[in-house]
Amino acid sequence: MYIETGKITLPNPRVDLLISIREGKYTRSEIEEMGKQLKAEALAAQEQSPFPARVDLSGLSQLITGVYMDFWASNQ
């Protein structure tokens, strides 16, 4: 999970489960129970997350601006 590792895993490690849900192999109550479990896991992971509690919006804006500027400068 990204919140635990800081890494995005593609394809999704639960791709088979997601396909099964899309194909209707689970009842609504089963899916809701899975959702409750996933929420509990996410909340527990949030407690252990190395990420800060608040987003540094100014820093994020500067990062994005820098990426755009570098891209535009390299394509001229």
C-alpha positions, 0 to 999 in steps of 0.5 A: 500500500502506498501509504505504507511504502511510498511506492505505487505498485502497478498493476494493482496487486489486487487486480484479480479481486477487482476483476471478480467484483466487476464480473459480479462474483460478490454480493453487495454485502460481501463488497461492503465488508471488504470495503470496511476491512480495507478502510480499517487497514488504511487507517491502521497504515496511516498511523504508521505512515512516514508521510507528514500529517499535512501536505506542504502545498507551497512545496508541492506547487514549487515542485510541479512548477519546476517540473513544468519549467524543466520540461518546457526548457528541454523541448525548445 
